[in-house]
Amino acid sequence: MITASWICLLLPLAGAIAITLLGTAIPRRTAGFIATASVAGAFVAAVYSFVVMLSRDGADRAQASTAWSWLTAGSLDFGLTIYVDQLAVYMMLIVAGVGALIVGYSIGYMDKVDEERRFFAYMSFFVFSMLLLVEGGNLLMLLAAWGLVGLSSYLLIGFEHERPAAIAAAKKAFIVNALGDATFALALFLLVQKTGTLDYQAVFADAPSLSSTTATLVALGLLGGAVAKSAQLPLHTWLPDAMEGPTPVSALIHAATMVVAGVYLVFRCAPIFEAAPDVQDTAAVLGGVTLVVAGLIALVQTDIKRVIAYSTMSQIGYMFLAVGIGAYATSMFHLLTHAFFKALLFLAAGILIHALAGEQDMRNMGGLRRLMPFTYLAFLVGSLALVGVPPFSGFFSKDPILANALAAGDLGYVLFALAAIGAFLTGLYTFRMVFMTFGGEPSEEVRSRYHPHGGKEGPPSMTLVVGTLAVLAAIAGFLQFVPYWTPVDDFLDPVAEPLVDPTGTMEALASLTAVGLGLAGLLVAWGIYGAKKRSAPRSWRVLQHKLYFDELYDAVFYRPAVATSKALYAVVEGPVIGGSLAGVSGGTTRLANHVRSLQTGAVRTYALALAAGVAVLALVFIGVR
Amino acid sequence: MQGPAVSWYLAIAGFLFTTGALGVLLRRSPLIVLLSLELMLNAANLTLIAFARQHGSLDGQVFALAVMAVAASEVVVGLGLIVAMSRRRMALDTDRLTSLRG
């Protein structure tokens, strides 16, 4: 099993290296096939690991394997270790599985794009980073993978490097993520100082004995990393801008990989967070607030990919809420279904963006239902799953989160209210998007723009993947139906026991609320956008400015930094540093000019100087003696 | 040791050296400057030999031989330069020969 896990980890890396080294020796298309094959191979290896793990007893399921000692410093010794337990395998399946589908889809989407090979090398590398993140055997490797994921997302978001907006978005994502990396690293420093190790088992064994201050600080640092990576408030601003990347990148970042890393981290480090209950509550509250705020902002976005991006923030808010109250497995199940329906939404949106020659503004769409029935159907399935309408997958995974919130005490009621508002908003913004894009009759402009490439609505590699994801998004929910059958919970609970246990009444109440509010949102959206093409209600300025977060950060961080730099330039750089350098060089020049006048070239002058010198020396010798 | 005391040799050497030094400092013709240089070298040689005889050691004589060899090569180079300069009809005046390239 552990060998298969190593293969799963290293195959995408090998794919990335192979594509890079082969360079122009292979045709462009082959690069896509190599990347797809390597990620698909990783998925097969993950499935094998999973099957072997299932055949073992509970206690034997977790395994660690060290390739070699990576870093030794004094009594510290960090191995290049992978640690495969139920949680790691679960994540490997999602990352490699959804990743393989998305990379395969990219073959069609990126066809005839310049630098296709570079794209596929990055994609493979991204999947490798994410697999390293979930398989890493100690917190140091987790941190390293954390950074690698940030790096590869930077490379992919800025893939279209000739567009300034893409470069700006890539830098923004990188800087915000680096902020999270920094707090993460600080937490690890503190942890090393207090416990002397970063191995999962050793640290988690020590976690309950840490002083509450230490535990809180460590947990806060980890939470900072998780919040930045998962685009939760207040470090969420990079995610919508990351839509500048190609659509498969958005799908890969938002569905299967990067953004769920924060949820994984909180789950993985559950013992630390349980030692700092305040921080865990903070995570839940941040998730609750994010899911409402993101839902509100999504209501007024006009770019189809940005709506989906905000819905991702919102859904990850649900997952954060769940891990924050200790409903770990529940959150992971939502992560799984979310990976399916969010990848589906992105990739379906990708098909229609592709067919409309890059148009992303929903105001210029409409009526696509007639032109692209297949994409419409797939998108509809994804939307219904997102809203949580039974029997689509979102229903089975989102409602238990609300039920767990109900069971989580006083704070839980607040969180439940937030999650319920979120459910209504989800229905509203999702179907606003659906009606704006697909509803009504296609206008002349849309008809003239509509040019599908290859196949009926898109190349077969794209439609095939979207079809697969549509089926998965529709049926994956039946994997677990709380409280009747709970295989996911049973599988994951040994990693970290849930802290809440909702009753059947709560489950029923939560389901009724969520489905009712979701459908209400859907109906409101239909009333406004669906029945007939009506102009949107006057949108709130505040929402259109995304609650002024960008402006706030601009005013608080960017402008003072620029002002300080300018002041330093005027006061320090100019007079002190520049002045001293000019003084040194000017002084040398003046001195040299004086010395030059001594160099007359007249031999007799030199002879006189020589003789005078000897005379002085002679006098000195005589005088000293 | 026979002959005059070493101080006599030193006196003559000092006189020769002063004459040479004054010649180098005061005369402007390169030929005379070269000549005066030789005079100074020979003054130094004389002191070397004188002390060598006083101490009865050969060291000073060996030095004097070395100085003569250096002086000979110096004359070759110096005279060569002077001949070359006069062939180019340059003024043979050290005060006017102040730059390396005409």
Interface residues (C-beta under 8 A of the other chain):
Chain A: T600 G601 A602 V603 R604 A607 L608 A611
Chain B: A21 V24 L25 R28 V33 T94 D95 L97 T98 S99 L100
